[in-house]
Amino acid sequence: MALPPDLPHDDMTSTAPLHLGIVGCSAEGAALCYRTICAEGAARLGPHAHPEISLHTPSLHRYVEALDRGDLEAVAALMLDSARRLKAAGAQLLLCPDNTIHQAFDLVAPRSPLPWLHIARVVADEARDRGFRRVGVLGTSWLVRSKVYPQALQAVGLEAVRPTDAWRDELGALIMDELVPGRIQPGTAGRFQLAIDELRERGCDAVVLGCTEIPLIISDANASLPTLDSTRLLARAALRAACA
């Protein structure tokens, strides 16, 4: 993927990885992203090593209320507040392990004190590189209604396919009621599997796990389509950028 230009490095520690700032939204997705960077850092940096990481997460209810109002300016304001706090903590590159709030990304990027990775662009680049053509998109109701993935996938020549309205609403409720608070019930994974089956029947050759909590229950091992794990793909892109 194309990385943000002119990523900063401290002149005194030019060989050190960049200090990463995680702009958190929901706890489970942010935690999985954080764990992935830490766990996989050793492959690039040596035993027990990973980039320095700072995390800021406002209360989730503030994002939810703004999304319910359709107030992307308020979403952007929360993201920018995190960005400023993370810069003050020493971060040099930002990533947000939440697909839904990337609806506000175009309001954030020009006003941000630091460069960002864009989760959907990371996923779209991976889908293109793996030769996929028609990609299903699962996520919150807010995300599925949005242009985040259609725009990112179309930019690399791929087609985005949304689930039906019924699946969108059902999976959106399961995400917010179970996956986000970490109270996953028996049978929930099966509902996501059936939604993926339907996307396969509609001609999709891969599926984006476009809520950063979906990888907690769905993977290549139990899905009928190849999965694009947005959480881990973003974490790995951040690790590559930090160690470049």
VODOLUM-450872 format. One record per atom (N, C-alpha, C): x, y, z; residue in three letters. Coordinates in nm, 2 decimals, padded with zeros to 4 digits. Each point is the difference from the previous one (the first is absolute). Example, Ala and Ser with C-alpha at 12.3 -4.5 7.8 and 13.67 -1.06 7.14 Angstrom:
2
R       u       v       w    r
R   01.32  -00.57   00.78  ala
R  -00.09   00.12   00.00  ala
R   00.09   00.12   00.00  ala
R  -00.04   00.11  -00.07  ser
R   00.09   00.11   00.00  ser
R  -00.08   00.11   00.08  ser
REM end
This chain:
244
R       u       v       w    r
R   00.08  -00.12   00.00  met
R  -00.08   00.12   00.00  met
R   00.09   00.12   00.00  met
R  -00.06   00.11  -00.05  ala
R   00.08   00.13   00.01  ala
R  -00.01   00.06   00.14  ala
R   00.12   00.02   00.05  leu
R   00.00   00.06   00.14  leu
R   00.00   00.15   00.00  leu
R  -00.04   00.06   00.11  pro
R   00.01   00.15   00.00  pro
R   00.13   00.05  -00.03  pro
R   00.02   00.11  -00.07  pro
R   00.13   00.05  -00.03  pro
R   00.07   00.06   00.12  pro
R   00.13   00.01  -00.01  asp
R   00.08   00.07   00.10  asp
R  -00.03  -00.03   00.14  asp
R  -00.01  -00.14   00.03  leu
R  -00.02  -00.04   00.14  leu
R   00.12   00.05   00.08  leu
R  -00.03   00.06   00.12  pro
R   00.11   00.06   00.08  pro
R   00.08  -00.10   00.07  pro
R   00.13   00.02   00.01  his
R   00.08  -00.08   00.09  his
R   00.09   00.10   00.08  his
R   00.02  -00.04   00.13  asp
R   00.08   00.08   00.08  asp
R   00.14  -00.01  -00.05  asp
R   00.07   00.11  -00.01  asp
R   00.14   00.00  -00.06  asp
R   00.09  -00.08   00.09  asp
R  -00.03   00.00   00.13  met
R   00.09  -00.07   00.10  met
R  -00.02  -00.15   00.00  met
R  -00.11  -00.04  -00.05  thr
R  -00.04  -00.14   00.00  thr
R  -00.05  -00.04  -00.13  thr
R   00.08   00.03  -00.11  ser
R  -00.05  -00.02  -00.13  ser
R  -00.02  -00.15  -00.04  ser
R   00.06  -00.09   00.08  thr
R  -00.02  -00.14  -00.03  thr
R  -00.11  -00.06   00.09  thr
R  -00.06   00.08   00.09  ala
R  -00.10  -00.05   00.09  ala
R  -00.14  -00.01  -00.08  ala
R  -00.08  -00.09   00.03  pro
R  -00.13   00.00  -00.07  pro
R  -00.08   00.13   00.04  pro
R  -00.09   00.04  -00.09  leu
R  -00.09   00.11   00.04  leu
R  -00.09  -00.04   00.12  leu
R  -00.03   00.10   00.07  his
R  -00.09  -00.01   00.12  his
R  -00.14   00.01  -00.06  his
R  -00.08  -00.11   00.02  leu
R  -00.13  -00.01  -00.06  leu
R  -00.11   00.05   00.10  leu
R  -00.10   00.07  -00.05  gly
R  -00.11   00.05   00.08  gly
R  -00.13  -00.07  -00.05  gly
R  -00.06  -00.07   00.09  ile
R  -00.13  -00.07  -00.03  ile
R  -00.11   00.09   00.04  ile
R  -00.08   00.04  -00.10  val
R  -00.12   00.08   00.03  val
R  -00.11  -00.10   00.02  val
R  -00.03  -00.03   00.13  gly
R  -00.10  -00.11   00.03  gly
R  -00.14   00.05  -00.01  gly
R  -00.09  -00.09  -00.03  cys
R  -00.14   00.03   00.01  cys
R  -00.07  -00.11   00.09  cys
R  -00.01  -00.12  -00.05  ser
R  -00.05  -00.11   00.08  ser
R   00.12  -00.08   00.06  ser
R  -00.02  -00.05   00.12  ala
R   00.11  -00.07   00.08  ala
R   00.05  -00.12  -00.07  ala
R  -00.09  -00.09  -00.04  glu
R   00.04  -00.13  -00.06  glu
R   00.09   00.01  -00.12  glu
R  -00.05   00.09  -00.09  gly
R   00.08   00.02  -00.13  gly
R   00.13   00.07   00.03  gly
R   00.01   00.10   00.09  ala
R   00.12   00.06   00.03  ala
R   00.10  -00.09   00.07  ala
R  -00.05  -00.09   00.08  ala
R   00.08  -00.10   00.08  ala
R   00.06  -00.10  -00.10  ala
R  -00.08  -00.05  -00.10  leu
R   00.05  -00.10  -00.09  leu
R   00.11   00.07  -00.09  leu
R  -00.02   00.12  -00.04  cys
R   00.10   00.07  -00.08  cys
R   00.13   00.02   00.08  cys
R  -00.01   00.04   00.12  tyr
R   00.11   00.02   00.09  tyr
R   00.08  -00.13   00.02  tyr
R  -00.08  -00.11   00.03  arg
R   00.07  -00.12   00.03  arg
R   00.07  -00.05  -00.13  arg
R  -00.06   00.02  -00.11  thr
R   00.06  -00.05  -00.13  thr
R   00.14   00.07  -00.02  thr
R   00.00   00.13   00.01  ile
R   00.12   00.07  -00.01  ile
R   00.11  -00.05   00.09  ile
R  -00.04  -00.01   00.13  cys
R   00.10  -00.05   00.10  cys
R   00.05  -00.14  -00.03  cys
R  -00.10  -00.09  -00.03  ala
R   00.04  -00.14  -00.03  ala
R   00.08  -00.02  -00.12  ala
R  -00.03   00.07  -00.11  glu
R   00.07  -00.02  -00.12  glu
R   00.13   00.09  -00.02  glu
R   00.02   00.09   00.09  gly
R   00.11   00.09   00.00  gly
R   00.13  -00.07   00.00  gly
R   00.01  -00.11   00.07  ala
R   00.12  -00.08   00.02  ala
R   00.06  -00.05  -00.13  ala
R  -00.09  -00.03  -00.10  ala
R   00.05  -00.05  -00.12  ala
R   00.08   00.10  -00.08  ala
R  -00.02   00.13   00.03  arg
R   00.07   00.10  -00.07  arg
R   00.11   00.06   00.09  arg
R  -00.02   00.00   00.13  leu
R   00.09   00.08   00.09  leu
R   00.08  -00.09   00.10  leu
R  -00.03  -00.13   00.01  gly
R   00.07  -00.08   00.09  gly
R  -00.09  -00.04   00.12  gly
R   00.05  -00.10   00.08  pro
R  -00.08  -00.05   00.11  pro
R  -00.06   00.11   00.09  pro
R  -00.13  -00.01   00.02  his
R  -00.07   00.09   00.10  his
R  -00.01   00.14  -00.05  his
R   00.05   00.03  -00.12  ala
R   00.00   00.14  -00.04  ala
R  -00.12   00.04  -00.09  ala
R  -00.04   00.12   00.02  his
R  -00.11   00.06  -00.09  his
R   00.01   00.15   00.01  his
R  -00.06   00.07  -00.09  pro
R   00.00   00.15   00.00  pro
R  -00.06   00.05   00.13  pro
R   00.04   00.12   00.04  glu
R  -00.06   00.06   00.11  glu
R  -00.15   00.04  -00.04  glu
R  -00.09  -00.02   00.09  ile
R  -00.14   00.02  -00.04  ile
R  -00.07   00.08   00.11  ile
R  -00.08   00.10  -00.04  ser
R  -00.09   00.07   00.09  ser
R  -00.14  -00.02  -00.05  ser
R  -00.10   00.00   00.09  leu
R  -00.14  -00.02  -00.03  leu
R  -00.08   00.10   00.07  leu
R  -00.09   00.06  -00.07  his
R  -00.10   00.09   00.06  his
R  -00.14  -00.04  -00.05  his
R  -00.09  -00.02   00.10  thr
R  -00.14  -00.04  -00.04  thr
R  -00.10   00.08   00.09  thr
R  -00.08   00.09  -00.07  pro
R  -00.11   00.06   00.08  pro
R  -00.11  -00.10   00.03  pro
R  -00.09   00.04   00.08  ser
R  -00.11  -00.09   00.04  ser
R  -00.08  -00.03  -00.13  ser
R  -00.02  -00.13  -00.02  leu
R  -00.06  -00.04  -00.13  leu
R  -00.14   00.06  -00.02  leu
R  -00.07   00.04   00.11  his
R  -00.14   00.05  -00.02  his
R   00.01   00.13  -00.08  his
R   00.11   00.07   00.01  arg
R   00.01   00.13  -00.08  arg
R   00.00  -00.02  -00.15  arg
R   00.07  -00.11  -00.04  tyr
R   00.00  -00.03  -00.14  tyr
R  -00.14  -00.05  -00.04  tyr
R  -00.06  -00.09   00.08  val
R  -00.13  -00.06  -00.04  val
R  -00.10   00.11  -00.01  val
R  -00.01   00.10   00.09  glu
R  -00.10   00.10  -00.01  glu
R   00.03   00.09  -00.13  glu
R   00.12   00.03  -00.03  ala
R   00.03   00.07  -00.12  ala
R  -00.04  -00.07  -00.13  ala
R   00.03  -00.13   00.00  leu
R  -00.04  -00.08  -00.11  leu
R  -00.15  -00.01  -00.02  leu
R  -00.07  -00.02   00.11  asp
R  -00.15   00.00   00.00  asp
R  -00.06   00.13  -00.06  asp
R   00.07   00.11   00.03  arg
R  -00.05   00.13  -00.05  arg
R   00.05   00.02  -00.14  arg
R   00.09  -00.08  -00.06  gly
R   00.05   00.02  -00.13  gly
R   00.10   00.12   00.00  gly
R   00.06   00.03   00.12  asp
R   00.08   00.12   00.02  asp
R   00.15  -00.04  -00.02  asp
R   00.04   00.01  -00.13  leu
R   00.14  -00.04  -00.02  leu
R   00.10   00.10   00.05  leu
R  -00.04   00.13   00.01  glu
R   00.08   00.10   00.06  glu
R   00.04  -00.03   00.14  glu
R  -00.10  -00.05   00.08  ala
R   00.02  -00.04   00.13  ala
R   00.09  -00.12   00.01  ala
R  -00.02  -00.10  -00.09  val
R   00.09  -00.11  -00.01  val
R   00.15   00.04  -00.03  val
R   00.01   00.09  -00.09  ala
R   00.13   00.05  -00.04  ala
R   00.07   00.08   00.12  ala
R  -00.08   00.07   00.08  ala
R   00.05   00.07   00.11  ala
R   00.06  -00.09   00.11  ala
R  -00.07  -00.11   00.02  leu
R   00.05  -00.10   00.09  leu
R   00.13  -00.07  -00.05  leu
R   00.01  -00.03  -00.13  met
R   00.12  -00.05  -00.05  met
R   00.11   00.10   00.01  met
R  -00.02   00.12  -00.03  leu
R   00.10   00.10   00.00  leu
R   00.05   00.03   00.15  leu
R  -00.09  -00.01   00.09  asp
R   00.04   00.01   00.14  asp
R   00.09  -00.11   00.04  asp
R  -00.03  -00.12  -00.04  ser
R   00.10  -00.11   00.02  ser
R   00.13   00.03  -00.07  ser
R  -00.01   00.04  -00.12  ala
R   00.13   00.03  -00.07  ala
R   00.09   00.10   00.07  ala
R  -00.06   00.11   00.05  arg
R   00.08   00.10   00.07  arg
R   00.05  -00.06   00.13  arg
R  -00.07  -00.08   00.07  arg
R   00.05  -00.06   00.12  arg
R   00.11  -00.10  -00.02  arg
R  -00.01  -00.07  -00.11  leu
R   00.10  -00.10  -00.04  leu
R   00.13   00.07  -00.04  leu
R  -00.02   00.11  -00.08  lys
R   00.12   00.07  -00.03  lys
R   00.07   00.05   00.12  lys
R  -00.07   00.05   00.10  ala
R   00.06   00.05   00.12  ala
R   00.07  -00.11   00.08  ala
R  -00.05  -00.12  -00.02  ala
R   00.07  -00.12   00.06  ala
R   00.12  -00.05  -00.08  ala
R   00.02   00.06  -00.11  gly
R   00.12  -00.04  -00.08  gly
R  -00.02  -00.08  -00.13  gly
R  -00.13  -00.03  -00.02  ala
R  -00.03  -00.08  -00.12  ala
R   00.04   00.07  -00.13  ala
R   00.04  -00.08  -00.10  gln
R   00.04   00.06  -00.13  gln
R  -00.09  -00.04  -00.12  gln
R  -00.07  -00.11   00.02  leu
R  -00.09  -00.05  -00.10  leu
R  -00.12  -00.06   00.06  leu
R  -00.12   00.03  -00.05  leu
R  -00.13  -00.03   00.06  leu
R  -00.07  -00.11  -00.08  leu
R  -00.07  -00.09   00.07  leu
R  -00.09  -00.10  -00.06  leu
R  -00.12  -00.01   00.08  leu
R  -00.11  -00.03  -00.06  cys
R  -00.13  -00.01   00.07  cys
R  -00.06  -00.13  -00.03  cys
R   00.00  -00.10   00.09  pro
R  -00.06  -00.13  -00.02  pro
R  -00.15   00.00   00.02  pro
R  -00.07   00.08  -00.08  asp
R  -00.14   00.01   00.00  asp
R  -00.04   00.04  -00.14  asp
R  -00.07  -00.08  -00.08  asn
R  -00.04   00.03  -00.13  asn
R  -00.11   00.10  -00.01  asn
R  -00.09   00.00   00.09  thr
R  -00.12   00.08  -00.01  thr
R   00.03   00.15   00.01  thr
R   00.09   00.04   00.09  ile
R   00.03   00.14   00.01  ile
R   00.09   00.05  -00.11  ile
R   00.05  -00.08  -00.09  his
R   00.07   00.05  -00.11  his
R  -00.09   00.07  -00.10  his
R  -00.13   00.00   00.03  gln
R  -00.09   00.09  -00.08  gln
R   00.04   00.15   00.01  gln
R   00.06   00.03   00.12  ala
R   00.04   00.14   00.02  ala
R   00.15   00.02  -00.04  ala
R   00.07  -00.09  -00.06  phe
R   00.14   00.01  -00.02  phe
R   00.03   00.12  -00.09  phe
R  -00.08   00.03  -00.10  asp
R   00.03   00.11  -00.09  asp
R  -00.01   00.14   00.08  asp
R  -00.07   00.00   00.11  leu
R  -00.01   00.12   00.08  leu
R   00.12   00.01   00.10  leu
R   00.06  -00.12   00.02  val
R   00.11  -00.01   00.10  val
R   00.13   00.03  -00.06  val
R   00.03  -00.07  -00.11  ala
R   00.13   00.00  -00.06  ala
R   00.06   00.14  -00.02  ala
R  -00.07   00.10  -00.06  pro
R   00.06   00.13  -00.02  pro
R   00.03   00.08   00.12  pro
R  -00.07  -00.04   00.11  arg
R   00.02   00.08   00.13  arg
R   00.08  -00.07   00.10  arg
R   00.05  -00.12  -00.03  ser
R   00.07  -00.08   00.09  ser
R   00.14   00.05   00.02  ser
R   00.05  -00.01   00.13  pro
R   00.14   00.04   00.02  pro
R   00.10  -00.11  -00.04  pro
R  -00.05  -00.12  -00.03  leu
R   00.09  -00.11  -00.04  leu
R  -00.06  -00.08  -00.12  leu
R   00.08  -00.07  -00.07  pro
R  -00.05  -00.08  -00.11  pro
R  -00.07  -00.13   00.05  pro
R  -00.09  -00.05  -00.08  trp
R  -00.08  -00.12   00.04  trp
R   00.01  -00.11  -00.11  trp
R  -00.02  -00.12   00.04  leu
R  -00.03  -00.11  -00.09  leu
R  -00.16   00.00  -00.01  leu
R  -00.05  -00.05  -00.11  his
R  -00.14  -00.01  -00.02  his
R  -00.04  -00.14  -00.01  his
R  -00.08  -00.05   00.09  ile
R  -00.03  -00.14   00.01  ile
R  -00.05  -00.06  -00.13  ile
R  -00.10   00.06  -00.06  ala
R  -00.06  -00.05  -00.12  ala
R   00.09   00.00  -00.12  ala
R   00.09   00.09  -00.01  arg
R   00.10   00.00  -00.10  arg
R   00.10  -00.11   00.01  arg
R   00.04  -00.03   00.13  val
R   00.09  -00.11   00.03  val
R  -00.07  -00.13  -00.05  val
R  -00.13  -00.02   00.03  val
R  -00.07  -00.12  -00.03  val
R  -00.02  -00.01  -00.15  val
R  -00.03   00.11  -00.07  ala
R  -00.02   00.00  -00.14  ala
R   00.13  -00.04  -00.07  ala
R   00.11   00.05   00.04  asp
R   00.13  -00.03  -00.06  asp
R   00.02  -00.15   00.01  asp
R  -00.03  -00.06   00.12  glu
R   00.02  -00.14   00.02  glu
R  -00.09  -00.08  -00.09  glu
R  -00.13   00.04  -00.02  ala
R  -00.09  -00.07  -00.08  ala
R   00.05   00.00  -00.15  ala
R   00.05   00.12  -00.04  arg
R   00.05   00.01  -00.14  arg
R   00.12  -00.09  -00.02  arg
R   00.09   00.00   00.10  asp
R   00.13  -00.08  -00.01  asp
R  -00.03  -00.15   00.00  asp
R  -00.11  -00.04   00.06  arg
R  -00.03  -00.14   00.01  arg
R  -00.09  -00.04  -00.12  arg
R  -00.03   00.09  -00.09  gly
R  -00.07  -00.03  -00.12  gly
R  -00.15  -00.01   00.01  gly
R  -00.06   00.05   00.10  phe
R  -00.14   00.00   00.02  phe
R  -00.07   00.10  -00.10  phe
R  -00.12  -00.02  -00.03  arg
R  -00.07   00.09  -00.09  arg
R  -00.13   00.06   00.06  arg
R  -00.08  -00.09   00.07  arg
R  -00.13   00.04   00.05  arg
R   00.00  -00.03   00.14  arg
R   00.00   00.10   00.09  val
R   00.02  -00.02   00.14  val
R  -00.12   00.04   00.08  val
R  -00.05  -00.09   00.08  gly
R  -00.11   00.03   00.10  gly
R   00.05   00.08   00.12  gly
R  -00.08   00.08   00.05  val
R   00.03   00.08   00.12  val
R  -00.09  -00.02   00.11  val
R   00.05  -00.05   00.11  leu
R  -00.07  -00.01   00.13  leu
R   00.05   00.10   00.10  leu
R  -00.09   00.05   00.08  gly
R   00.03   00.10   00.10  gly
R  -00.12   00.05   00.07  gly
R   00.01   00.11   00.08  thr
R  -00.11   00.06   00.06  thr
R  -00.10   00.05  -00.10  thr
R  -00.12   00.03   00.04  ser
R  -00.10   00.06  -00.10  ser
R   00.05   00.13  -00.05  ser
R   00.07   00.08   00.09  trp
R   00.05   00.13  -00.05  trp
R   00.10  -00.02  -00.11  trp
R   00.09  -00.10   00.02  leu
R   00.11  -00.02  -00.10  leu
R  -00.06  -00.05  -00.13  leu
R  -00.09  -00.10   00.01  val
R  -00.05  -00.06  -00.12  val
R  -00.08   00.10  -00.09  val
R  -00.07   00.09   00.07  arg
R  -00.07   00.11  -00.08  arg
R   00.10   00.10  -00.06  arg
R   00.12   00.01   00.05  ser
R   00.09   00.11  -00.04  ser
R   00.07  -00.03  -00.13  ser
R   00.08   00.09  -00.04  lys
R   00.08  -00.01  -00.12  lys
R   00.15  -00.04   00.03  lys
R   00.03  -00.03   00.13  val
R   00.14  -00.03   00.03  val
R   00.06  -00.11  -00.08  val
R  -00.07  -00.12  -00.01  tyr
R   00.06  -00.11  -00.08  tyr
R  -00.03   00.01  -00.15  tyr
R  -00.12   00.04  -00.04  pro
R  -00.01   00.02  -00.14  pro
R   00.10   00.10  -00.06  pro
R   00.03   00.10   00.06  gln
R   00.10   00.10  -00.05  gln
R   00.14  -00.06   00.00  gln
R   00.04  -00.07   00.11  ala
R   00.13  -00.05   00.01  ala
R   00.02  -00.12  -00.10  ala
R  -00.10  -00.08  -00.01  leu
R   00.02  -00.11  -00.09  leu
R  -00.01   00.04  -00.15  leu
R  -00.09   00.09  -00.03  gln
R  -00.01   00.05  -00.14  gln
R   00.13   00.07  -00.04  gln
R   00.07   00.07   00.10  ala
R   00.12   00.07  -00.03  ala
R   00.11  -00.10  -00.05  ala
R  -00.01  -00.12   00.03  val
R   00.10  -00.10  -00.05  val
R  -00.06  -00.10  -00.10  val
R  -00.12   00.04  -00.05  gly
R  -00.06  -00.08  -00.11  gly
R  -00.08  -00.12   00.04  gly
R  -00.05   00.00   00.13  leu
R  -00.07  -00.11   00.05  leu
R  -00.15   00.04   00.03  leu
R  -00.09  -00.10   00.00  glu
R  -00.14   00.03   00.03  glu
R  -00.03  -00.03   00.14  glu
R  -00.07   00.08   00.07  ala
R  -00.05  -00.02   00.14  ala
R  -00.14  -00.05  -00.01  ala
R  -00.04  -00.10   00.08  val
R  -00.13  -00.05   00.00  val
R  -00.05   00.00   00.15  val
R  -00.11   00.08   00.02  arg
R  -00.06   00.01   00.13  arg
R  -00.09  -00.12   00.03  arg
R  -00.01  -00.05   00.13  pro
R  -00.10  -00.10   00.03  pro
R  -00.14   00.06  -00.02  pro
R  -00.10  -00.08   00.00  thr
R  -00.14   00.05  -00.01  thr
R  -00.03   00.08   00.12  thr
R  -00.11   00.08  -00.01  asp
R  -00.04   00.09   00.11  asp
R  -00.03  -00.09   00.13  asp
R  -00.06  -00.11  -00.02  ala
R  -00.03  -00.09   00.11  ala
R   00.13  -00.04   00.07  ala
R   00.09  -00.05  -00.07  trp
R   00.13  -00.04   00.06  trp
R   00.07   00.12   00.06  trp
R   00.00   00.11  -00.07  arg
R   00.07   00.12   00.05  arg
R  -00.05   00.03   00.14  arg
R  -00.13   00.00   00.02  asp
R  -00.06   00.04   00.13  asp
R   00.02  -00.11   00.10  asp
R  -00.01  -00.12  -00.04  glu
R   00.02  -00.11   00.10  glu
R   00.15   00.00   00.05  glu
R   00.09   00.00  -00.09  leu
R   00.14  -00.01   00.04  leu
R   00.04   00.13   00.07  leu
R  -00.05   00.11  -00.04  gly
R   00.03   00.13   00.07  gly
R  -00.04  -00.01   00.14  gly
R  -00.12  -00.06   00.03  ala
R  -00.04  -00.01   00.14  ala
R   00.09  -00.10   00.07  ala
R   00.03  -00.11  -00.06  leu
R   00.09  -00.09   00.07  leu
R   00.14   00.06   00.03  leu
R   00.05   00.08  -00.09  ile
R   00.13   00.06   00.02  ile
R  -00.01   00.09   00.13  ile
R  -00.10   00.09   00.00  met
R  -00.01   00.10   00.11  met
R  -00.05  -00.06   00.13  met
R  -00.08  -00.11   00.00  asp
R  -00.05  -00.06   00.12  asp
R   00.09  -00.10   00.06  asp
R   00.08  -00.07  -00.09  glu
R   00.08  -00.11   00.05  glu
R   00.15   00.01  -00.03  glu
R   00.04   00.03  -00.12  leu
R   00.14   00.00  -00.03  leu
R   00.07   00.12   00.07  leu
R  -00.06   00.12  -00.01  val
R   00.06   00.12   00.05  val
R   00.02  -00.01   00.16  val
R  -00.10  -00.04   00.07  pro
R   00.02  -00.02   00.14  pro
R   00.06  -00.13   00.05  pro
R   00.03  -00.09  -00.10  gly
R   00.07  -00.12   00.03  gly
R  -00.09  -00.10   00.07  gly
R  -00.13   00.00  -00.04  arg
R  -00.10  -00.10   00.06  arg
R  -00.06  -00.08  -00.11  arg
R   00.09  -00.08  -00.06  ile
R  -00.04  -00.08  -00.12  ile
R  -00.08  -00.12   00.04  ile
R  -00.11  -00.02  -00.07  gln
R  -00.09  -00.11   00.04  gln
R   00.02  -00.12  -00.10  gln
R  -00.04  -00.12   00.05  pro
R   00.01  -00.12  -00.09  pro
R  -00.10   00.03  -00.12  pro
R   00.05  -00.04  -00.12  gly
R  -00.08   00.02  -00.12  gly
R   00.03   00.13  -00.08  gly
R   00.07   00.10   00.07  thr
R   00.02   00.12  -00.07  thr
R   00.10  -00.02  -00.12  thr
R   00.10  -00.08   00.02  ala
R   00.09  -00.02  -00.11  ala
R  -00.07  -00.06  -00.12  ala
R  -00.10  -00.09   00.03  gly
R  -00.07  -00.07  -00.10  gly
R  -00.08   00.10  -00.09  gly
R  -00.05   00.11   00.06  arg
R  -00.08   00.10  -00.07  arg
R   00.10   00.07  -00.10  arg
R   00.12   00.03   00.04  phe
R   00.09   00.07  -00.09  phe
R   00.04  -00.10  -00.11  phe
R   00.02  -00.13   00.03  gln
R   00.03  -00.10  -00.10  gln
R  -00.11   00.00  -00.11  gln
R  -00.12   00.00   00.04  leu
R  -00.11   00.00  -00.09  leu
R   00.00   00.12  -00.09  leu
R   00.02   00.12   00.06  ala
R   00.01   00.12  -00.08  ala
R   00.11  -00.01  -00.10  ala
R   00.12  -00.06   00.03  ile
R   00.11  -00.01  -00.09  ile
R  -00.04  -00.10  -00.11  ile
R  -00.07  -00.11   00.04  asp
R  -00.05  -00.09  -00.10  asp
R  -00.08   00.07  -00.11  asp
R  -00.09   00.09   00.04  glu
R  -00.08   00.07  -00.09  glu
R   00.08   00.09  -00.09  glu
R   00.10   00.06   00.05  leu
R   00.09   00.09  -00.08  leu
R   00.07  -00.09  -00.10  leu
R   00.04  -00.12   00.04  arg
R   00.06  -00.09  -00.10  arg
R  -00.09  -00.04  -00.11  arg
R  -00.13  -00.02   00.04  glu
R  -00.10  -00.04  -00.11  glu
R  -00.02   00.12  -00.09  glu
R   00.02   00.12   00.04  arg
R  -00.02   00.12  -00.08  arg
R   00.13   00.03  -00.08  arg
R   00.10  -00.09   00.00  gly
R   00.11   00.02  -00.08  gly
R   00.12   00.06   00.06  gly
R   00.00   00.02   00.13  cys
R   00.12   00.06   00.07  cys
R   00.11  -00.11   00.00  cys
R   00.13   00.05  -00.01  asp
R   00.11  -00.09   00.01  asp
R   00.08   00.02   00.13  asp
R  -00.04   00.09   00.08  ala
R   00.06   00.03   00.13  ala
R  -00.10   00.08   00.08  ala
R   00.03   00.01   00.13  val
R  -00.08   00.09   00.09  val
R   00.09   00.08   00.09  val
R  -00.04   00.13   00.02  val
R   00.07   00.08   00.09  val
R  -00.07  -00.01   00.14  val
R   00.08  -00.04   00.10  leu
R  -00.04   00.01   00.14  leu
R   00.01   00.14   00.04  leu
R  -00.10   00.08  -00.04  gly
R   00.01   00.15   00.01  gly
R  -00.05   00.06   00.13  gly
R  -00.01  -00.09   00.10  cys
R  -00.01   00.05   00.14  cys
R   00.12  -00.07   00.07  cys
R   00.07   00.08   00.08  thr
R   00.13  -00.05   00.05  thr
R  -00.02  -00.11   00.11  thr
R  -00.13  -00.02   00.04  glu
R  -00.02  -00.11   00.09  glu
R  -00.04  -00.13  -00.07  glu
R  -00.04   00.00  -00.13  ile
R  -00.04  -00.12  -00.07  ile
R   00.11  -00.11   00.00  ile
R   00.13   00.04  -00.01  pro
R   00.10  -00.10   00.00  pro
R   00.00  -00.08   00.13  pro
R  -00.06   00.04   00.11  leu
R  -00.01  -00.07   00.12  leu
R  -00.08  -00.13  -00.02  leu
R  -00.09  -00.01  -00.10  ile
R  -00.08  -00.12  -00.02  ile
R   00.00  -00.05  -00.14  ile
R   00.06   00.07  -00.10  ile
R   00.00  -00.05  -00.14  ile
R   00.14   00.01  -00.05  ile
R   00.04  -00.10  -00.08  ser
R   00.13   00.00  -00.06  ser
R  -00.01  -00.09  -00.12  ser
R   00.12  -00.02  -00.07  asp
R   00.00  -00.09  -00.11  asp
R  -00.04  -00.14   00.04  asp
R   00.02  -00.03   00.13  ala
R  -00.02  -00.14   00.04  ala
R  -00.15  -00.04   00.01  ala
R  -00.09   00.10   00.01  asn
R  -00.14  -00.03   00.02  asn
R  -00.09   00.08  -00.10  asn
R   00.06   00.06  -00.10  ala
R  -00.08   00.08  -00.10  ala
R   00.01  -00.06  -00.13  ala
R  -00.11   00.01  -00.08  ser
R  -00.01  -00.06  -00.13  ser
R   00.07   00.08  -00.11  ser
R   00.05   00.12   00.04  leu
R   00.08   00.09  -00.09  leu
R   00.13   00.04   00.06  leu
R   00.10   00.02  -00.07  pro
R   00.12   00.06   00.06  pro
R  -00.03   00.13   00.07  pro
R   00.06   00.02   00.12  thr
R  -00.03   00.12   00.08  thr
R   00.11   00.10  -00.01  thr
R  -00.04   00.13   00.01  leu
R   00.09   00.11   00.01  leu
R  -00.02   00.06   00.13  leu
R   00.09  -00.04   00.09  asp
R  -00.01   00.04   00.14  asp
R   00.05   00.14   00.02  asp
R  -00.09   00.10   00.01  ser
R   00.04   00.14   00.00  ser
R   00.09   00.03   00.12  ser
R  -00.03  -00.06   00.11  thr
R   00.08   00.04   00.12  thr
R   00.14  -00.04  -00.01  thr
R   00.03  -00.13  -00.04  arg
R   00.14  -00.04   00.00  arg
R   00.07   00.06  -00.13  arg
R  -00.07   00.02  -00.10  leu
R   00.06   00.06  -00.12  leu
R   00.05   00.14   00.03  leu
R  -00.08   00.08   00.08  leu
R   00.04   00.13   00.04  leu
R   00.12  -00.01   00.09  leu
R  -00.01  -00.09   00.10  ala
R   00.12  -00.01   00.09  ala
R   00.12  -00.03  -00.07  ala
R   00.00  -00.09  -00.10  arg
R   00.12  -00.04  -00.07  arg
R   00.05   00.11  -00.09  arg
R  -00.09   00.08  -00.06  ala
R   00.04   00.12  -00.08  ala
R   00.07   00.10   00.09  ala
R  -00.06   00.02   00.12  ala
R   00.07   00.09   00.09  ala
R   00.14  -00.05   00.04  ala
R   00.01  -00.13   00.02  leu
R   00.13  -00.05   00.04  leu
R   00.10   00.01  -00.11  leu
R  -00.04  -00.02  -00.13  arg
R   00.09   00.02  -00.11  arg
R   00.04   00.15  -00.01  arg
R  -00.10   00.09   00.01  ala
R   00.03   00.14  -00.01  ala
R   00.10   00.05   00.12  ala
R  -00.03  -00.06   00.12  ala
R   00.08   00.05   00.11  ala
R   00.15  -00.05  -00.01  ala
R   00.02  -00.11  -00.07  cys
R   00.13  -00.06  -00.01  cys
R   00.07   00.02  -00.13  cys
R  -00.06   00.08  -00.09  ala
R   00.05   00.03  -00.13  ala
R   00.13   00.08   00.01  ala
REM end
